[in-house]
């Protein structure tokens, strides 16, 4: 690899793009373990609606969240295009249900804009920025921060503590 190619790699990031409704989102490709079709999950009693349940993935019990419900979108109908993105974050495997997966996109630092400020009424904690590609706008999700949020507690807090429900 030549010096200019290394400079481009240092200043760009790859994102797996997926859709929720009419919007397109991106998650850091380095956190993605695999993409699977949506399969039946085992529902766990007394969990929030956005936690669909668990699946057995080659011997590992994986919690599955519906990102649509977590982000307060209208409820989705699961169909042949519904997929589960399997994430591997901080040695924890988590499934995330999305409407469909688009592709892997490379964004340079110049193509990533900061998340807009909406004031206290809109929660943008889980948005790292917006990716601008031609006429497309990609909402970049900080999936690690989302999974560490107190209502999910699927990962330990950044300080190492575990939130209890």
Phi, psi and omega in degrees: 000132180276171185298321181291324177294320177296321179296319179296314180298324181291334184255005180232160180226152177255138181231138169278125182261143180213164181245147168227110185063229182270356185262152179248134184238163176223143176229144181308121183300333181292344179266354183269126178268314180195170177237131182228157173289153180293134180235164179299138178250158174268116183288137177256127181299150173061039174246156178301155182304326184285347173269106186289331183143214181225157172231156176262110182252095180050046176093352178255128177278119188244121174291144183237127177248148174262107185296329177302311182291322180298321182270011175064037172278168173296154182296138182263149170272129178279130181223194183295340181268346181296131182229164177242122175268123178267119182256147175234104185230126179051044178064019177243135180257128182223140176262141181231117181275128178227165182294314178196160176254136183265284182196185175257130185236136176262128179240134175278166179302326180290336181275352182257120179257152178295153177296140180291155176265127179245357185091183187292339185286341181242128182270108179248019182302329186264005179255120180274337180169186178237130178265127180253115179233107184052242180261009180264146176238126183246123178273116184269121186260132172274086188295328179296315179296321179298315182288340177273352184300147185304327181285343177260306181050039177276347174230154175297153177300161183303332180275001177096349180282158180247128180282133176260145179273000000 
